[in-house]
Amino acid sequence: NWDGPIINKNNFYLYHNPKTDKISYIPYDLDNTFGIDWFGENWATTVIYDWSKYSGQYRPIYDELMAVPEYRDRYSYHMDELISTSFSSANLGMYLEEKLEMISPYRVSDTYAEQDYGYDYDDFIDSYESGLWGHIEIGLQPYINTRINSIASQLDLNAIAPAVKELYHDWSEDLIQFHGQVYDDGGVTQVNFNYSIQGEAWEQEPVTGLDLISFTHDF
C-alpha cells in the first residue's frame, strides 16, 4: 500500500491507548495496493526492508522500527508466516474466486462503474488474471504470485525469542480466564503462567499445548 505512511505520507492514524500506554497504528483507504500503480513502479518486486528508496525521503514510522534488530527480525518472521498462510496463492486464489462470483452479477448492472476510469465489465473480469491499460499494469493473481516469490527471495530470517500475542482475559464474579497465543520460530513446547492474586505470593501454572494458551483460575 504505497498510499500510506511509508511512501505517500497518507491515510493513517497513530492512536495513543491510555490503558496500555502504547501506540496503535490505524490505516485506512487501502485501495492503492495489489499492483495498482500511478508512478511506473513494479510494486510486486519492491524491497520489503527499504521503503525510503521509493519515497526518496526518511519515513520514521518504518525506518525507526527497521533500525531495531529485534523488530526487524520479528517483521521478517511474520512476513515469512504471511506468505505461507493467508497471503499464499492457494488461500488468496480461492478467496478471489469467491469474491468474483459474488460481485460479478452486480458489476454487470452497475451503470456508474465505467464513469471513473472507463473500465468495462470485461476489464473487470480480465483484471483477475492479467494487466489492463491505465493504472492496472498487472492482474490480481499474477501480482500475488510475483509478490510472494519476491518476498521469499528477500527474507533475512534470524532467530527470534518467544512472544505472546492476542492476550486478553474474561472476568466474572468467581472466575478469571486468560487467553493468548505464543509464537516462536523454533516451536513452543512449554509455557509457564505466573500470577499473583491481590498481592499474595506469586504462583506458577504450567500451560500445555504448542500454540494456544488457555488458562483458567477460580478464586
TIFISE-416421 format. One line per 2 residues: number of its first residue (from 0); for each residue x, y, z of N, C-alpha, C. Coordinates in nm, 3 decimals. Example, Ala and Ser with C-alpha at 12.3 -4.5 7.8 and 13.67 -1.06 7.14 Angstrom:
% residues 2
0> 1.319:-0.569:0.780:1.230:-0.450:0.780:1.320:-0.330:0.780  1.285:-0.225:0.708:1.367:-0.106:0.714:1.290:0.003:0.787;
END
This chain:
% residues 219
0> 0.086:-0.119:0.000:0.000:0.000:0.000:0.090:0.125:0.000  0.121:0.175:-0.118:0.211:0.291:-0.127:0.142:0.421:-0.085;
2> 0.009:0.420:-0.080:-0.063:0.543:-0.043:-0.083:0.551:0.107  0.020:0.512:0.183:0.018:0.515:0.328:0.140:0.591:0.378;
4> 0.180:0.568:0.502:0.289:0.647:0.560:0.427:0.619:0.501  0.450:0.498:0.451:0.587:0.464:0.410:0.624:0.519:0.272;
6> 0.528:0.557:0.191:0.558:0.617:0.062:0.495:0.756:0.051  0.364:0.764:0.062:0.291:0.887:0.032:0.256:0.971:0.154;
8> 0.301:0.929:0.271:0.272:1.004:0.396:0.123:1.033:0.411  0.042:0.928:0.403:-0.101:0.949:0.388:-0.182:0.837:0.454;
10> -0.308:0.868:0.487:-0.409:0.768:0.518:-0.377:0.678:0.638  -0.347:0.737:0.751:-0.327:0.658:0.872:-0.344:0.748:0.995;
12> -0.370:0.682:1.107:-0.374:0.749:1.237:-0.278:0.676:1.331  -0.221:0.750:1.425:-0.148:0.692:1.537:-0.228:0.723:1.663;
14> -0.271:0.620:1.731:-0.357:0.638:1.849:-0.283:0.596:1.975  -0.276:0.685:2.070:-0.215:0.652:2.199:-0.323:0.594:2.290;
16> -0.309:0.466:2.323:-0.405:0.397:2.408:-0.370:0.427:2.554  -0.453:0.501:2.627:-0.418:0.540:2.764:-0.415:0.421:2.861;
18> -0.482:0.312:2.829:-0.483:0.196:2.919:-0.353:0.117:2.910  -0.300:0.104:2.788:-0.178:0.026:2.769:-0.055:0.114:2.759;
20> -0.075:0.243:2.740:0.034:0.339:2.718:0.115:0.301:2.595  0.049:0.243:2.496:0.115:0.207:2.371:0.049:0.278:2.253;
22> 0.123:0.285:2.144:0.074:0.350:2.023:0.019:0.245:1.928  -0.101:0.265:1.877:-0.161:0.177:1.778:-0.161:0.246:1.642;
24> -0.127:0.171:1.540:-0.126:0.220:1.403:-0.258:0.182:1.337  -0.333:0.280:1.285:-0.465:0.255:1.226:-0.464:0.304:1.081;
26> -0.455:0.212:0.983:-0.458:0.254:0.842:-0.601:0.264:0.789  -0.619:0.339:0.683:-0.748:0.342:0.614:-0.726:0.378:0.467;
28> -0.830:0.366:0.386:-0.824:0.397:0.242:-0.714:0.318:0.174  -0.728:0.185:0.175:-0.623:0.096:0.126:-0.646:0.050:-0.017;
30> -0.702:0.137:-0.101:-0.735:0.095:-0.237:-0.615:0.086:-0.330  -0.509:0.160:-0.304:-0.393:0.160:-0.394:-0.293:0.053:-0.351;
32> -0.331:-0.070:-0.375:-0.247:-0.184:-0.338:-0.269:-0.297:-0.437  -0.207:-0.411:-0.417:-0.219:-0.526:-0.506:-0.186:-0.489:-0.651;
34> -0.082:-0.407:-0.668:-0.033:-0.377:-0.801:-0.087:-0.252:-0.865  -0.184:-0.184:-0.803:-0.232:-0.056:-0.856:-0.114:0.042:-0.859;
36> -0.093:0.108:-0.972:0.027:0.191:-0.986:-0.002:0.320:-1.061  0.058:0.430:-1.011:0.048:0.559:-1.078:0.186:0.618:-1.105;
38> 0.292:0.545:-1.071:0.427:0.602:-1.079:0.521:0.525:-1.171  0.473:0.419:-1.235:0.560:0.339:-1.318:0.651:0.248:-1.238;
40> 0.607:0.210:-1.119:0.685:0.124:-1.030:0.627:-0.017:-1.028  0.713:-0.116:-1.029:0.668:-0.255:-1.018:0.656:-0.289:-0.870;
42> 0.540:-0.272:-0.811:0.522:-0.291:-0.668:0.528:-0.437:-0.627  0.521:-0.526:-0.723:0.528:-0.669:-0.691:0.668:-0.713:-0.654;
44> 0.770:-0.634:-0.687:0.908:-0.675:-0.660:0.982:-0.575:-0.574  0.913:-0.484:-0.509:0.979:-0.383:-0.427:1.046:-0.446:-0.304;
46> 1.144:-0.374:-0.250:1.224:-0.423:-0.139:1.148:-0.405:-0.008  1.128:-0.512:0.066:1.046:-0.505:0.187:1.118:-0.441:0.305;
48> 1.250:-0.426:0.297:1.326:-0.369:0.408:1.365:-0.223:0.385  1.334:-0.166:0.272:1.382:-0.031:0.242:1.280:0.045:0.160;
50> 1.179:0.099:0.228:1.076:0.174:0.156:1.120:0.317:0.127  1.219:0.367:0.197:1.261:0.505:0.173:1.321:0.522:0.034;
52> 1.371:0.413:-0.026:1.428:0.423:-0.161:1.321:0.456:-0.264  1.194:0.427:-0.234:1.086:0.457:-0.328:1.023:0.594:-0.301;
54> 1.026:0.637:-0.177:0.975:0.771:-0.146:1.083:0.876:-0.162  1.209:0.834:-0.148:1.319:0.928:-0.158:1.335:1.012:-0.033;
56> 1.263:0.976:0.074:1.266:1.054:0.198:1.264:0.960:0.318  1.307:1.013:0.429:1.306:0.940:0.556:1.163:0.919:0.603;
58> 1.131:0.798:0.645:0.997:0.764:0.693:1.009:0.704:0.833  1.000:0.787:0.937:1.028:0.741:1.074:0.941:0.626:1.121;
60> 0.815:0.622:1.082:0.726:0.517:1.133:0.773:0.379:1.088  0.848:0.374:0.980:0.902:0.248:0.931:1.051:0.235:0.957;
62> 1.126:0.339:0.922:1.272:0.333:0.933:1.319:0.312:1.076  1.251:0.375:1.173:1.291:0.360:1.313:1.270:0.216:1.362;
64> 1.163:0.154:1.316:1.137:0.015:1.355:1.240:-0.080:1.292  1.271:-0.058:1.165:1.367:-0.144:1.097:1.509:-0.128:1.151;
66> 1.534:-0.018:1.222:1.667:0.004:1.280:1.689:-0.076:1.408  1.583:-0.135:1.462:1.594:-0.218:1.583:1.600:-0.364:1.541;
68> 1.712:-0.431:1.561:1.727:-0.570:1.513:1.614:-0.663:1.558  1.569:-0.651:1.682:1.463:-0.739:1.731:1.334:-0.719:1.650;
70> 1.298:-0.592:1.624:1.176:-0.565:1.548:1.190:-0.611:1.403  1.307:-0.589:1.345:1.331:-0.630:1.207:1.321:-0.782:1.195;
72> 1.375:-0.854:1.292:1.368:-1.000:1.288:1.224:-1.049:1.304  1.149:-0.983:1.390:1.009:-1.024:1.408:0.927:-0.992:1.283;
74> 0.957:-0.880:1.222:0.892:-0.842:1.095:0.920:-0.950:0.990  1.045:-0.994:0.981:1.082:-1.099:0.885:1.008:-1.228:0.915;
76> 1.000:-1.263:1.044:0.930:-1.385:1.084:0.784:-1.380:1.039  0.718:-1.266:1.063:0.576:-1.255:1.028:0.555:-1.247:0.876;
78> 0.647:-1.187:0.804:0.637:-1.185:0.659:0.647:-1.327:0.603  0.737:-1.406:0.658:0.752:-1.545:0.617:0.625:-1.623:0.649;
80> 0.569:-1.598:0.765:0.445:-1.663:0.806:0.331:-1.622:0.713  0.328:-1.495:0.677:0.221:-1.441:0.593:0.215:-1.507:0.457;
82> 0.331:-1.518:0.389:0.330:-1.575:0.254:0.310:-1.725:0.255  0.313:-1.785:0.374:0.288:-1.929:0.386:0.145:-1.960:0.426;
84> 0.073:-1.857:0.470:-0.064:-1.881:0.521:-0.166:-1.794:0.446  -0.207:-1.683:0.504:-0.317:-1.606:0.448:-0.285:-1.540:0.314;
86> -0.155:-1.510:0.288:-0.119:-1.448:0.161:-0.065:-1.550:0.061  -0.087:-1.677:0.085:-0.042:-1.780:-0.009:-0.132:-1.780:-0.132;
88> -0.078:-1.830:-0.242:-0.156:-1.836:-0.366:-0.281:-1.922:-0.349  -0.269:-2.032:-0.274:-0.382:-2.122:-0.256:-0.496:-2.052:-0.182;
90> -0.464:-1.985:-0.072:-0.568:-1.920:0.007:-0.629:-1.800:-0.065  -0.544:-1.715:-0.120:-0.596:-1.596:-0.186:-0.666:-1.630:-0.317;
92> -0.618:-1.733:-0.387:-0.683:-1.772:-0.512:-0.827:-1.813:-0.490  -0.849:-1.894:-0.388:-0.985:-1.938:-0.354:-1.070:-1.819:-0.309;
94> -1.011:-1.731:-0.229:-1.083:-1.613:-0.179:-1.126:-1.523:-0.296  -1.035:-1.500:-0.391:-1.066:-1.413:-0.504:-1.174:-1.473:-0.594;
96> -1.170:-1.603:-0.611:-1.274:-1.669:-0.691:-1.411:-1.651:-0.628  -1.416:-1.663:-0.495:-1.543:-1.644:-0.425:-1.593:-1.501:-0.440;
98> -1.502:-1.404:-0.428:-1.540:-1.264:-0.440:-1.584:-1.230:-0.582  -1.516:-1.287:-0.681:-1.553:-1.263:-0.820:-1.693:-1.315:-0.849;
100> -1.721:-1.435:-0.800:-1.853:-1.493:-0.819:-1.961:-1.410:-0.749  -1.929:-1.356:-0.633:-2.025:-1.278:-0.557:-2.050:-1.141:-0.621;
102> -1.945:-1.077:-0.670:-1.956:-0.939:-0.720:-2.006:-0.932:-0.864  -1.970:-1.029:-0.947:-1.996:-1.022:-1.091:-2.139:-0.985:-1.129;
104> -2.242:-1.047:-1.072:-2.378:-1.012:-1.113:-2.412:-0.865:-1.088  -2.357:-0.808:-0.984:-2.386:-0.668:-0.952:-2.301:-0.573:-1.037;
106> -2.183:-0.620:-1.075:-2.097:-0.539:-1.161:-2.159:-0.522:-1.299  -2.226:-0.624:-1.348:-2.290:-0.618:-1.479:-2.393:-0.506:-1.484;
108> -2.469:-0.490:-1.378:-2.578:-0.393:-1.376:-2.539:-0.258:-1.317  -2.411:-0.239:-1.287:-2.366:-0.113:-1.228:-2.347:-0.008:-1.337;
110> -2.437:0.086:-1.345:-2.433:0.188:-1.452:-2.330:0.296:-1.425  -2.275:0.299:-1.307:-2.176:0.402:-1.273:-2.031:0.353:-1.284;
112> -2.012:0.223:-1.297:-1.880:0.164:-1.287:-1.781:0.217:-1.391  -1.828:0.251:-1.510:-1.738:0.295:-1.616:-1.719:0.446:-1.620;
114> -1.774:0.517:-1.524:-1.768:0.662:-1.528:-1.648:0.721:-1.456  -1.562:0.635:-1.399:-1.441:0.689:-1.337:-1.321:0.677:-1.431;
116> -1.275:0.553:-1.455:-1.158:0.533:-1.541:-1.192:0.461:-1.670  -1.319:0.428:-1.689:-1.361:0.371:-1.816:-1.349:0.221:-1.829;
118> -1.318:0.151:-1.722:-1.306:0.005:-1.728:-1.445:-0.058:-1.740  -1.464:-0.144:-1.841:-1.594:-0.209:-1.858:-1.596:-0.344:-1.787;
120> -1.705:-0.417:-1.807:-1.721:-0.544:-1.736:-1.614:-0.646:-1.775  -1.580:-0.650:-1.904:-1.475:-0.742:-1.948:-1.341:-0.708:-1.882;
122> -1.313:-0.580:-1.867:-1.190:-0.539:-1.797:-1.192:-0.588:-1.653  -1.309:-0.575:-1.590:-1.325:-0.621:-1.451:-1.290:-0.769:-1.439;
124> -1.341:-0.850:-1.531:-1.314:-0.994:-1.528:-1.167:-1.022:-1.560  -1.116:-0.956:-1.662:-0.978:-0.980:-1.706:-0.875:-0.942:-1.599;
126> -0.907:-0.842:-1.519:-0.809:-0.791:-1.422:-0.772:-0.892:-1.316  -0.849:-0.997:-1.302:-0.813:-1.101:-1.205:-0.693:-1.182:-1.254;
128> -0.675:-1.190:-1.385:-0.569:-1.274:-1.440:-0.463:-1.197:-1.518  -0.494:-1.075:-1.564:-0.397:-1.004:-1.647:-0.406:-0.853:-1.625;
130> -0.300:-0.785:-1.665:-0.298:-0.641:-1.653:-0.386:-0.574:-1.757  -0.418:-0.446:-1.732:-0.500:-0.369:-1.823:-0.425:-0.242:-1.863;
132> -0.488:-0.159:-1.934:-0.433:-0.029:-1.964:-0.453:0.063:-1.843  -0.389:0.177:-1.845:-0.404:0.271:-1.733:-0.320:0.230:-1.614;
134> -0.379:0.239:-1.494:-0.303:0.216:-1.372:-0.308:0.072:-1.321  -0.365:-0.017:-1.401:-0.369:-0.159:-1.362:-0.274:-0.234:-1.454;
136> -0.150:-0.242:-1.415:-0.046:-0.297:-1.501:-0.026:-0.447:-1.484  -0.086:-0.504:-1.381:-0.071:-0.647:-1.354:-0.200:-0.699:-1.293;
138> -0.238:-0.821:-1.329:-0.360:-0.880:-1.274:-0.343:-0.919:-1.129  -0.454:-0.943:-1.062:-0.450:-0.976:-0.920:-0.371:-1.103:-0.893;
140> -0.402:-1.211:-0.964:-0.334:-1.337:-0.938:-0.186:-1.332:-0.975  -0.149:-1.276:-1.090:-0.006:-1.264:-1.119:0.068:-1.177:-1.017;
142> 0.002:-1.072:-0.970:0.065:-0.988:-0.869:0.095:-1.069:-0.743  -0.003:-1.144:-0.697:0.013:-1.224:-0.575:0.129:-1.322:-0.590;
144> 0.133:-1.394:-0.702:0.239:-1.492:-0.723:0.376:-1.426:-0.728  0.385:-1.313:-0.799:0.514:-1.243:-0.811:0.556:-1.186:-0.677;
146> 0.461:-1.132:-0.603:0.493:-1.072:-0.473:0.542:-1.177:-0.374  0.477:-1.291:-0.372:0.518:-1.399:-0.282:0.661:-1.442:-0.313;
148> 0.691:-1.463:-0.441:0.825:-1.506:-0.481:0.929:-1.399:-0.449  0.892:-1.273:-0.469:0.985:-1.164:-0.441:1.015:-1.155:-0.292;
150> 0.912:-1.164:-0.209:0.931:-1.159:-0.064:1.017:-1.276:-0.017  0.987:-1.395:-0.068:1.062:-1.515:-0.027:1.210:-1.502:-0.060;
152> 1.242:-1.440:-0.173:1.382:-1.426:-0.213:1.455:-1.320:-0.132  1.380:-1.228:-0.068:1.441:-1.118:0.007:1.457:-1.148:0.156;
154> 1.380:-1.242:0.208:1.372:-1.260:0.353:1.507:-1.286:0.417  1.532:-1.213:0.523:1.652:-1.229:0.604:1.607:-1.280:0.739;
156> 1.600:-1.411:0.753:1.543:-1.474:0.872:1.649:-1.501:0.978  1.623:-1.454:1.098:1.710:-1.480:1.213:1.625:-1.533:1.328;
158> 1.689:-1.594:1.425:1.616:-1.649:1.539:1.547:-1.538:1.618  1.426:-1.564:1.663:1.351:-1.470:1.746:1.321:-1.534:1.881;
160> 1.303:-1.451:1.981:1.264:-1.500:2.114:1.114:-1.525:2.116  1.067:-1.622:2.194:0.921:-1.645:2.203:0.848:-1.518:2.248;
162> 0.727:-1.502:2.200:0.648:-1.384:2.235:0.502:-1.423:2.246  0.426:-1.343:2.318:0.283:-1.366:2.337:0.205:-1.260:2.261;
164> 0.102:-1.301:2.190:0.016:-1.207:2.120:-0.129:-1.243:2.146  -0.218:-1.154:2.106:-0.362:-1.175:2.123:-0.397:-1.208:2.268;
166> -0.332:-1.140:2.362:-0.357:-1.169:2.503:-0.479:-1.091:2.552  -0.573:-1.162:2.611:-0.691:-1.096:2.667:-0.745:-1.182:2.782;
168> -0.841:-1.127:2.856:-0.897:-1.203:2.967:-1.047:-1.184:2.975  -1.114:-1.283:3.032:-1.257:-1.278:3.063:-1.272:-1.277:3.214;
170> -1.365:-1.198:3.262:-1.379:-1.179:3.406:-1.525:-1.196:3.446  -1.549:-1.276:3.550:-1.682:-1.286:3.609:-1.666:-1.281:3.759;
172> -1.773:-1.304:3.837:-1.769:-1.290:3.982:-1.669:-1.385:4.046  -1.659:-1.507:3.997:-1.574:-1.606:4.062:-1.476:-1.674:3.966;
174> -1.456:-1.614:3.850:-1.370:-1.677:3.751:-1.298:-1.571:3.668  -1.169:-1.590:3.650:-1.094:-1.510:3.555:-1.020:-1.604:3.461;
176> -1.032:-1.579:3.334:-0.973:-1.667:3.234:-0.886:-1.585:3.138  -0.762:-1.628:3.122:-0.668:-1.561:3.033:-0.650:-1.644:2.906;
178> -0.642:-1.573:2.794:-0.620:-1.638:2.666:-0.505:-1.567:2.594  -0.437:-1.640:2.508:-0.332:-1.578:2.429:-0.269:-1.680:2.337;
180> -0.182:-1.632:2.249:-0.109:-1.718:2.158:0.040:-1.692:2.175  0.115:-1.799:2.180:0.260:-1.790:2.190:0.320:-1.831:2.056;
182> 0.411:-1.750:2.004:0.475:-1.787:1.878:0.626:-1.779:1.892  0.692:-1.865:1.815:0.838:-1.870:1.816:0.882:-1.945:1.692;
184> 0.994:-1.907:1.634:1.039:-1.973:1.512:1.087:-2.115:1.538  1.121:-2.147:1.662:1.168:-2.281:1.693:1.060:-2.372:1.747;
186> 0.939:-2.322:1.764:0.832:-2.402:1.821:0.830:-2.389:1.972  0.712:-2.392:2.032:0.696:-2.377:2.177:0.641:-2.507:2.234;
188> 0.711:-2.563:2.332:0.667:-2.689:2.392:0.619:-2.673:2.535  0.657:-2.562:2.600:0.615:-2.541:2.738:0.602:-2.393:2.767;
190> 0.491:-2.356:2.831:0.466:-2.219:2.874:0.429:-2.221:3.020  0.488:-2.136:3.099:0.453:-2.123:3.240:0.378:-1.993:3.263;
192> 0.264:-2.003:3.328:0.181:-1.886:3.357:0.202:-1.847:3.503  0.256:-1.725:3.526:0.283:-1.676:3.661:0.178:-1.573:3.700;
194> 0.126:-1.584:3.822:0.022:-1.492:3.864:0.026:-1.468:4.015  -0.028:-1.354:4.054:-0.042:-1.319:4.195:-0.180:-1.259:4.215;
196> -0.250:-1.303:4.318:-0.386:-1.255:4.345:-0.384:-1.162:4.465  -0.421:-1.037:4.442:-0.432:-0.935:4.548:-0.305:-0.926:4.632;
198> -0.192:-0.925:4.566:-0.065:-0.903:4.635:-0.009:-1.023:4.707  -0.073:-1.138:4.694:-0.022:-1.258:4.761:0.100:-1.312:4.686;
200> 0.158:-1.419:4.739:0.278:-1.477:4.677:0.250:-1.521:4.534  0.352:-1.507:4.450:0.338:-1.548:4.311:0.328:-1.699:4.301;
202> 0.240:-1.743:4.211:0.223:-1.885:4.184:0.250:-1.910:4.036  0.275:-2.035:4.003:0.305:-2.070:3.865:0.225:-2.192:3.822;
204> 0.168:-2.184:3.702:0.095:-2.295:3.644:0.157:-2.329:3.509  0.194:-2.455:3.486:0.241:-2.493:3.352:0.122:-2.501:3.256;
206> 0.140:-2.447:3.138:0.036:-2.450:3.036:0.082:-2.542:2.925  0.003:-2.642:2.895:0.042:-2.738:2.791:-0.015:-2.695:2.657;
208> 0.038:-2.749:2.548:-0.006:-2.713:2.414:0.103:-2.635:2.343  0.103:-2.640:2.212:0.211:-2.580:2.133:0.188:-2.433:2.102;
210> 0.065:-2.393:2.075:0.042:-2.258:2.025:-0.055:-2.176:2.110  -0.154:-2.242:2.168:-0.261:-2.167:2.233:-0.254:-2.179:2.384;
212> -0.250:-2.064:2.448:-0.260:-2.062:2.594:-0.409:-2.050:2.629  -0.456:-2.132:2.718:-0.590:-2.116:2.773:-0.583:-2.152:2.920;
214> -0.572:-2.051:3.004:-0.551:-2.074:3.147:-0.673:-2.025:3.223  -0.723:-2.106:3.315:-0.838:-2.069:3.396:-0.803:-2.083:3.543;
216> -0.839:-1.983:3.622:-0.816:-1.991:3.765:-0.939:-1.943:3.840  -0.987:-2.025:3.934:-1.102:-1.988:4.017:-1.056:-1.931:4.148;
218> -1.125:-1.829:4.196:-1.097:-1.778:4.331:-1.222:-1.706:4.384;
END
